[in-house]
Amino acid sequence: MGAITRYTFRAAACALAFATSGAVAQDFGTKPVRILVGFAPGGSNDLVARALAPRIGAGGGAQAIVENRPGANGMIAAEHVARSTPDGHTVILTGVSTFVLNPLVYPKVSYDTLRDFAQITMVASMPQIIVAHPSLPAKGLKDIAEIARRSPGTLSAAHPGVGGLSHLTLEMFKGLANLQITDVAYKGTGPGLTDVVGGHVALLVSDLPAPLPLVKAGKLRALAVTGEARTPLLPDVRTAREQGYAGLQATNWLGVMAPARTPRAVIDRLHAAFTAATAAPETREIYAKVGVSATTSKSPDAFAELVRSEFARWEKVVRGANVKLK
């Protein structure tokens, strides 16, 4: 192939790609945006998605519907979105466990977060909370450390799944304080909560929203939150940093991603739609009632940079805890 022919072919290919991208951008909004959630209804991911969906089209943009595809810690939904048509009409809303931790703890994951997805924006964040059965003589993390050192291995702590954010938060605490605490993995937060309330397990680590009503009802005692600041819903509960564990920082952020190769013009429209929906007073009110913060990214590029930094941070924790799943 001669130089002129090669140049003509490349120019034609570029023109076709540009035209295709423009056509996809023009078609965006002609049908609803499917927001896939990789967990069952009722959890934090589902709550956040359903708070946003009615407000995505409030500014005259595309309407949105929520579709739950639970399983494999969000991997089933993530794989579906990664292989969907990159036209902006199929996105996934999920968090740290699916986007960052799964690729670090599972030997085989069918998607690459940074290669197979286009990052759009963060939409919510919430700290982890460490709670105890009221009969446990502990009011904070140092009390837990003292009990664990006095009787190594006798304390047990529930969490909603090996390799998830709550499990790694527990492992961080054990590592920082050099403690022997038996971790008990459950298939979700609900069963773990039941056993802690029943006195079968001493502690539980999870996202804030799930145990919050039980803490307020006095059926569980909150020992610490792992965010940078105290939650206004439990203003008397100190952060881990305030209790001397500055390294115990674990925030579950939730964000939205589309398939890779989605045109940038569509990504920008989705960013504008989701950030506006997150900023809506109705959304903030729903979030505030359950301890979720409305948090958005300045740009898709800023969200992508956050995700990259989270990989670097959590890889150290996973290696330190030697967490690997089959």
C-alpha positions as CSV (number, residue, x, y, z in Angstrom):
1,M,0.0,0.0,0.0
2,G,1.5,3.4,-1.0
3,A,1.9,6.3,1.3
4,I,-1.0,8.2,-0.3
5,T,-3.2,5.2,-0.1
6,R,-2.3,4.6,3.6
7,Y,-3.0,8.3,4.4
8,T,-6.3,8.2,2.6
9,F,-7.3,5.0,4.5
10,R,-6.4,6.5,7.9
11,A,-8.2,9.7,7.1
12,A,-11.3,7.8,6.1
13,A,-11.1,5.7,9.2
14,C,-10.8,8.8,11.4
15,A,-13.6,10.5,9.6
16,L,-15.8,7.4,10.1
17,A,-15.0,7.2,13.8
18,F,-15.7,10.9,14.2
19,A,-19.0,10.6,12.4
20,T,-20.0,7.5,14.4
21,S,-19.2,9.2,17.7
22,G,-21.2,12.3,16.6
23,A,-24.2,10.1,15.7
24,V,-24.1,8.3,19.1
25,A,-23.9,11.6,20.9
26,Q,-26.9,12.9,18.9
27,D,-28.9,9.7,19.7
28,F,-28.2,9.9,23.4
29,G,-31.4,10.7,25.3
30,T,-33.7,9.0,22.8
31,K,-34.3,6.1,25.2
32,P,-34.0,5.7,29.0
33,V,-30.6,5.3,30.7
34,R,-30.5,1.9,32.5
35,I,-28.7,2.3,35.9
36,L,-27.5,-1.2,36.8
37,V,-27.0,-2.0,40.5
38,G,-25.0,-5.2,41.2
39,F,-26.7,-5.8,44.6
40,A,-30.2,-6.7,45.8
41,P,-32.8,-4.1,46.5
42,G,-32.7,-2.4,49.9
43,G,-28.9,-1.9,50.2
44,S,-26.9,1.2,50.0
45,N,-26.2,0.9,46.3
46,D,-29.9,0.4,45.5
47,L,-31.0,3.3,47.8
48,V,-28.6,5.7,46.1
49,A,-29.5,4.7,42.6
50,R,-33.3,5.0,43.3
51,A,-32.8,8.4,44.8
52,L,-31.0,9.6,41.7
53,A,-33.1,8.0,38.9
54,P,-36.2,10.2,39.0
55,R,-34.0,13.3,38.9
56,I,-31.7,12.4,36.0
57,G,-34.2,13.7,33.5
58,A,-35.3,16.7,35.6
59,G,-33.2,19.1,33.4
60,G,-34.7,17.8,30.2
61,G,-32.2,15.0,29.7
62,A,-32.6,11.3,29.4
63,Q,-35.0,9.5,31.7
64,A,-33.4,6.8,33.9
65,I,-34.5,3.4,35.4
66,V,-32.8,1.2,38.0
67,E,-32.1,-2.4,37.2
68,N,-30.9,-4.8,39.9
69,R,-28.5,-7.5,38.8
70,P,-27.1,-8.9,42.0
71,G,-24.4,-11.5,42.4
72,A,-20.6,-12.0,42.9
73,N,-20.1,-8.8,44.8
74,G,-21.3,-6.7,41.8
75,M,-19.3,-8.5,39.2
76,I,-22.3,-9.8,37.2
77,A,-23.6,-6.3,36.7
78,A,-20.1,-4.9,36.0
79,E,-19.5,-7.5,33.3
80,H,-22.8,-6.8,31.6
81,V,-22.1,-3.0,31.5
82,A,-18.6,-3.5,30.3
83,R,-19.9,-5.4,27.3
84,S,-22.9,-3.1,26.6
85,T,-23.2,-0.8,23.6
86,P,-21.1,2.3,24.4
87,D,-23.9,4.8,23.7
88,G,-24.5,6.1,27.3
89,H,-27.8,4.3,27.8
90,T,-26.4,1.6,30.1
91,V,-24.3,2.6,33.1
92,I,-23.4,1.0,36.4
93,L,-23.7,2.5,39.9
94,T,-21.5,0.8,42.4
95,G,-18.6,1.3,44.7
96,V,-15.1,0.4,46.0
97,S,-15.7,-3.3,46.4
98,T,-16.8,-3.8,42.8
99,F,-14.6,-1.3,41.0
100,V,-11.4,-1.6,43.1
101,L,-11.3,-4.5,45.5
102,N,-12.7,-7.3,43.3
103,P,-9.8,-7.0,40.9
104,L,-7.4,-7.0,43.8
105,V,-8.7,-10.0,45.7
106,Y,-10.1,-12.3,43.0
107,P,-7.6,-14.2,40.8
108,K,-9.9,-13.9,37.8
109,V,-12.2,-10.9,37.1
110,S,-13.9,-10.6,33.8
111,Y,-13.4,-6.8,33.6
112,D,-10.7,-4.3,34.0
113,T,-12.0,-1.2,35.8
114,L,-9.7,1.3,34.1
115,R,-9.7,-0.3,30.7
116,D,-13.3,-1.4,30.2
117,F,-15.1,1.5,31.8
118,A,-15.4,5.3,31.2
119,Q,-15.6,7.0,34.6
120,I,-18.4,9.5,35.0
121,T,-18.6,10.8,38.6
122,M,-18.9,9.9,42.2
123,V,-22.4,10.3,43.6
124,A,-22.2,9.3,47.2
125,S,-19.9,8.4,50.1
126,M,-20.4,6.8,53.5
127,P,-18.0,5.7,56.3
128,Q,-17.7,2.3,57.7
129,I,-19.0,1.9,61.3
130,I,-17.8,-0.5,64.0
131,V,-20.6,-1.6,66.3
132,A,-20.9,-4.0,69.3
133,H,-23.5,-5.9,71.2
134,P,-24.4,-3.8,74.3
135,S,-23.2,-6.5,76.7
136,L,-19.6,-6.1,75.5
137,P,-17.8,-3.8,78.0
138,A,-16.4,-1.5,75.4
139,K,-17.1,2.1,74.5
140,G,-14.4,2.6,71.9
141,L,-11.6,1.0,69.9
142,K,-9.0,1.0,72.7
143,D,-11.4,-1.0,74.8
144,I,-11.7,-3.5,72.0
145,A,-8.0,-3.7,71.7
146,E,-7.6,-4.3,75.4
147,I,-10.1,-7.1,75.4
148,A,-8.5,-8.7,72.4
149,R,-5.0,-8.6,73.9
150,R,-6.2,-10.0,77.2
151,S,-7.9,-12.9,75.5
152,P,-6.5,-13.3,72.0
153,G,-8.8,-14.9,69.4
154,T,-11.9,-14.9,71.6
155,L,-13.5,-11.7,70.2
156,S,-15.4,-12.2,66.9
157,A,-16.3,-9.6,64.3
158,A,-19.0,-10.0,61.6
159,H,-18.7,-8.4,58.1
160,P,-20.7,-8.8,54.9
161,G,-18.3,-10.8,52.8
162,V,-14.6,-11.8,52.4
163,G,-12.6,-9.3,50.4
164,G,-15.2,-6.5,50.6
165,L,-14.6,-3.0,52.1
166,S,-15.9,-4.0,55.6
167,H,-13.6,-7.0,55.8
168,L,-10.6,-5.0,54.8
169,T,-11.5,-2.3,57.3
170,L,-11.5,-5.0,60.0
171,E,-8.2,-6.2,58.7
172,M,-6.7,-2.7,58.8
173,F,-7.8,-2.3,62.5
174,K,-6.3,-5.7,63.4
175,G,-3.1,-4.8,61.7
176,L,-2.8,-1.3,63.2
177,A,-3.4,-2.6,66.7
178,N,-1.7,-6.0,66.2
179,L,-4.9,-7.9,67.4
180,Q,-6.2,-11.4,67.1
181,I,-9.9,-11.1,66.3
182,T,-11.8,-13.9,64.6
183,D,-13.6,-12.5,61.5
184,V,-16.9,-14.1,60.6
185,A,-18.0,-13.5,56.9
186,Y,-21.7,-13.4,56.0
187,K,-23.5,-13.2,52.7
188,G,-24.6,-9.6,53.3
189,T,-24.9,-7.2,56.2
190,G,-28.4,-8.4,57.3
191,P,-27.5,-11.8,58.6
192,G,-24.4,-10.4,60.4
193,L,-26.6,-7.8,62.1
194,T,-29.0,-10.5,63.2
195,D,-26.2,-12.4,64.9
196,V,-24.6,-9.4,66.6
197,V,-28.0,-8.3,67.9
198,G,-28.6,-11.8,69.1
199,G,-25.3,-11.9,71.0
200,H,-23.7,-14.6,68.9
201,V,-21.0,-12.3,67.5
202,A,-19.4,-9.5,69.4
203,L,-18.7,-6.9,66.7
204,L,-19.8,-5.9,63.2
205,V,-18.1,-3.8,60.6
206,S,-20.3,-2.4,57.8
207,D,-21.5,0.6,55.8
208,L,-23.2,3.1,58.2
209,P,-26.8,2.9,56.9
210,A,-27.5,-0.7,57.7
211,P,-26.9,-0.7,61.5
212,L,-27.9,2.9,62.1
213,P,-31.5,2.2,63.1
214,L,-30.4,-0.5,65.6
215,V,-27.8,1.9,67.1
216,K,-30.5,4.5,67.5
217,A,-32.8,2.0,69.1
218,G,-30.1,1.0,71.6
219,K,-29.8,-2.6,70.3
220,L,-26.2,-2.0,69.2
221,R,-23.5,0.3,70.5
222,A,-21.5,2.3,68.0
223,L,-17.8,2.3,68.8
224,A,-16.3,4.3,65.9
225,V,-16.8,5.6,62.4
226,T,-14.0,5.5,59.8
227,G,-14.6,8.7,58.0
228,E,-12.6,11.9,58.2
229,A,-15.3,13.5,60.4
230,R,-18.1,12.4,62.7
231,T,-21.5,11.7,61.2
232,P,-24.2,14.2,62.2
233,L,-26.6,11.3,62.7
234,L,-24.4,9.9,65.5
235,P,-22.5,13.1,66.7
236,D,-21.3,11.4,69.9
237,V,-19.5,8.6,68.1
238,R,-15.8,9.4,67.6
239,T,-13.9,8.7,64.5
240,A,-11.1,6.2,64.5
241,R,-8.6,9.0,64.1
242,E,-9.9,10.7,67.2
243,Q,-9.4,7.5,69.1
244,G,-5.7,7.2,68.1
245,Y,-6.0,5.1,64.9
246,A,-5.2,7.7,62.3
247,G,-4.6,5.0,59.6
248,L,-8.1,3.5,60.0
249,Q,-9.7,5.5,57.2
250,A,-12.2,3.7,55.1
251,T,-14.9,5.4,53.1
252,N,-17.3,3.5,50.7
253,W,-17.8,5.8,47.8
254,L,-20.3,5.0,45.1
255,G,-19.8,6.2,41.5
256,V,-21.2,5.8,38.0
257,M,-19.4,4.4,35.0
258,A,-20.3,3.6,31.4
259,P,-18.7,1.2,28.9
260,A,-15.3,2.2,27.5
261,R,-15.4,3.9,24.1
262,T,-18.6,5.9,25.1
263,P,-18.1,9.2,23.3
264,R,-16.8,12.0,25.5
265,A,-19.7,14.2,24.6
266,V,-22.1,11.6,26.0
267,I,-19.9,11.1,29.1
268,D,-20.0,14.9,29.7
269,R,-23.8,14.9,29.5
270,L,-24.0,12.0,31.9
271,H,-21.7,13.8,34.3
272,A,-23.8,16.9,34.2
273,A,-27.0,14.8,34.7
274,F,-25.7,12.8,37.6
275,T,-24.1,15.7,39.4
276,A,-27.2,17.8,39.1
277,A,-29.4,14.9,40.4
278,T,-27.0,14.4,43.3
279,A,-27.1,18.1,44.2
280,A,-30.9,18.2,44.2
281,P,-32.4,19.0,47.6
282,E,-34.6,16.0,47.5
283,T,-31.6,13.7,46.9
284,R,-29.7,15.2,49.7
285,E,-32.6,14.8,52.1
286,I,-32.9,11.1,51.3
287,Y,-29.2,10.6,51.7
288,A,-29.0,12.5,55.0
289,K,-31.6,10.4,56.7
290,V,-29.5,7.2,56.3
291,G,-26.0,8.7,56.8
292,V,-25.0,9.0,53.1
293,S,-23.1,12.1,51.9
294,A,-23.9,13.6,48.5
295,T,-20.4,13.7,46.9
296,T,-19.6,14.4,43.3
297,S,-16.5,14.6,41.1
298,K,-15.5,17.8,39.5
299,S,-15.0,16.1,36.2
300,P,-14.9,12.5,34.7
301,D,-11.1,12.8,34.7
302,A,-11.1,13.7,38.4
303,F,-13.1,10.6,39.1
304,A,-10.8,8.4,37.0
305,E,-7.8,9.8,39.0
306,L,-9.6,8.9,42.3
307,V,-10.1,5.4,41.1
308,R,-6.5,5.0,40.2
309,S,-5.4,6.3,43.6
310,E,-7.8,3.9,45.3
311,F,-6.1,0.9,43.5
312,A,-2.7,2.0,44.9
313,R,-4.0,2.5,48.4
314,W,-6.0,-0.7,48.8
315,E,-3.5,-2.9,47.1
316,K,-1.2,-2.3,50.1
317,V,-4.0,-3.3,52.5
318,V,-4.9,-6.5,50.5
319,R,-1.2,-7.6,50.4
320,G,-0.7,-6.8,54.1
321,A,-3.8,-8.9,55.1
322,N,-2.9,-11.6,52.5
323,V,-6.5,-11.6,51.3
324,K,-7.0,-13.8,48.2
325,L,-10.2,-15.5,47.0
326,K,-10.6,-18.5,44.7
